[in-house]
Amino acid sequence: MYIISMILLIIFAVVGLCAFLTAIMDMCCCSCKGVTIILDKLEADNAEAQVRRAARMYKETCHARLICVCNTDDPAHDICELMKNEYPFLELVRPEDIRIP
């Protein structure tokens, strides 16, 4: 029993050390200025999961910019509107408002 507990302790210590080093590296190397995350062609069945994943990415990229492209009559637009209450940094844009230079 002692050997099993020591093996588990070592495994968790290595995992914790890796997570700590990753956090330190993220703090030191966070130079993501000008990054924009665009969610396009969202479907109603997976829109919430995609917005949550993009919000996590937004927080990891030094708070760059998060844009959701949806038509107002699309069911995914309603989901994005609800998610905007939870994530105020989410921007909703209609496809006709986007200009590509």
C-alpha positions, -999 to +999 in steps of 0.1 A: +000+000+000+029+023+008+044+018-027+011+026-044+007+058-024+042+069-032+037+062-069+005+083-069+023+111-049+051+112-075+026+112-104+006+141-089+038+160-081+050+158-117+016+169-130+015+198-106+050+208-115+041+208-152+010+229-146+030+254-125+058+257-152+031+261-179+015+289-159+048+307-154+057+304-191+023+318-200+028+348-178+062+355-192+054+350-228+021+367-231+026+390-260-005+383-280-014+419-290-038+422-319-052+387-317-088+383-328-109+352-323-138+350-348-166+325-345-182+320-379-209+296-391-221+287-357-248+260-355-274+261-327-265+226-314-229+234-306-228+272-303-226+273-266-196+249-265-178+269-291-184+302-274-172+288-241-141+274-257-134+307-275-139+325-242-113+303-226-089+310-255-097+347-251-086+346-215-054+327-224-045+352-251-042+383-230-077+395-236-074+402-273-108+403-290-137+378-294-162+382-323-192+361-330-206+364-366-243+355-367-275+365-386-302+379-364-327+353-375-303+324-368-310+303-337-273+305-328-277+343-325-301+338-296-276+315-279-248+341-284-270+368-270-275+347-238-238+340-237-230+377-240-246+381-205-220+357-191-191+369-213-195+407-217-164+409-239-182+389-267-190+410-297-219+401-320-216+411-356-238+405-386-221+390-417-230+420-439-212+443-415-179+425-421-155+440-446-125+421-458-098+444-471 
